[in-house]
């Protein structure tokens, strides 16, 4: 199983995933040895601190500040983290530029989704400028 598959299965809680579209990176070639190529970009799965650093280097944004901002708007992030559906619309002008995601282990004491199982937290940025998020049980 690849690091990407393990992350999607909830087996890498100490890692983060960063999806970068071709429009953000341009040449994906140098990143292919570090991540998994998907239809419109690449998904990198790296240890937490390193992942936040990579996210900032590529997007110019602090990952945690971005996440807090994106939490204010509910949207649909793809289960594979390689895109989403912008709550402002779809089609031209609404392609996902990047996604930042992490998972948390099941925690029955917290309740809610966390009592049901491990939870994926995903935050996306659309080319229209809208930031949005989604959480789901793995």
Helices and strands as residue ranges (DSSP letters): H 3-8, E 15-21, H 22-25, G 29-31, E 35-38, E 41-47, H 48-59, H 63-70, E 76-77, E 84-85, E 96-104, H 113-116, E 119-126, E 131-137
